Amino acid sequence: MRPSLEVADIFRSAGPAYRTAHAGHLSLNQLKVMTAIENCRTAALGGHVEACEDCGHWRIAYNSCRNRHCPKCQGAAARTWLAEREADLLPVGYFHVVFTLPAEIADIAYQNKAVVYDLLFKAASETMLTIAADRKHLGARIGITAVLHTWGSAMTHHPHVHMIVPGGGISPDHMHWISSRPAFLLPVRVLGKLFRRLFLTRLLALYEAGRLNFRGNSTHLADRRAFLLHLAPVRKKRWVVYAKPPFAGPQAVLAYLSRYTHRVAICNRRLISFDERGVTMRYKDYRRAEPERQQVMTISADEFIRRFLLHVLPRGFHRIRHYGLLAASSRKTSLALARTLLDVATPPRDPPEETEDYRPPCPCCGGHMIIIETFERWRQPRAPPTSVMLIRELAS
């Protein structure tokens, strides 16, 4: 069922004025995201007419924009991705680990998304693989699925990486599966120290190579002395690495992944109202105790759009990545060896579902819906036939 308020509604109403007010300051990619969300599932993208084979009920279905930042287009993509990942799960506990960048680094990351987000992935994954391989800790090669999120609950800029990690790995001689302790994977303080060192060393290398840009309030950081002074406090503070206890079985892992892998900065369900006062939405304040975390805030439409566009990723940037045992180059071989060492059978791979033909059943009788007409962009459909017999003739 369509929510009463969507991000698209806010973009259609306030987007034109926002584009005009910020002309020359929005990237082409941001403008494309706005347009895609505004046009998603409207006549602007064309569509088709569906009819029920049993009762003749009909409905119009408009095409999706399929933009990865659109709140309405992630469901199908998540289902397809999860079906592919389900066969990769091992019968072990899975841990959830989060690597977060300090606020001082987040400001630099926003102006250098591609290189700094990439560095975040590389430093966090290398940290996990290095500490896990150390015999003082686990002494094994582990697998990692990492997902980049760039937002906090209030849509502020808060880059961090979520990782799903099997509780164990393959020994260096490839002869044993080494399991982690039931509720402990790796020490977070050790992870935080190595993550800090790796990230800052490579960030400085990017600076020395001239690959970082600074604009607006950060222009002064182009001076090397100012840049080093900016990083000085970060070198001493503790970098946050958070590890949750393991999930309760593979299905819980899939449920988690379905919530996190294809999430965007805000879902339509969190929107409450949009009026002359602005946009009212729900968010979580993690500084409060659990019962009081759910909060409501109202911000202007311009501020809402600004925060949403903070999280538009560079074109072609991969926000889901795999490392170690799950790296694409060796996943099949590594998982086969892991299952052999765990003495479990390889799960059968079901044939892919026909996602292209997926349509919700008839809302009247639950019957199968078929397409009886398609129409191009910016066109409206003709009135559909009312005869069930004619529908069946068209279907045949």
ABEGO torsion letter per residue (X at the ends): XBBABBAAAAAAAAAAAAAAAABGABBAAAAAAAAAAAABGBAAAEEBBBBBAAAGBBBBBBBBAGBAABAAAAAAAAAAAAAAAAAABBBBBBBBBBBBBBAAAAAAAAABAAAAAAAAAAAAAAAAAAAAABAABAGBBBBBBBBBBABBAAGBBBBBBBBBBBBEBBBAAGABBBBBBAABABBAAAAAAAAAAAAAAAAAAAAAAGABBBBEAAAAAABAAAAAAAAAAAAABBBBBBBBBBBBEAAAAAAAAAAAAABBABBAAABABBBAAEBBBBBBBAABBAAAABBBBBBBAAAAAAAAAAABBBBGBBABBBBEAABAAAAAAAAAAAAAAAGBBBBBBBBBBBAAABBBBBAAAGBBBBBABBBBBGBBBBBBBABAAAAAAAAX
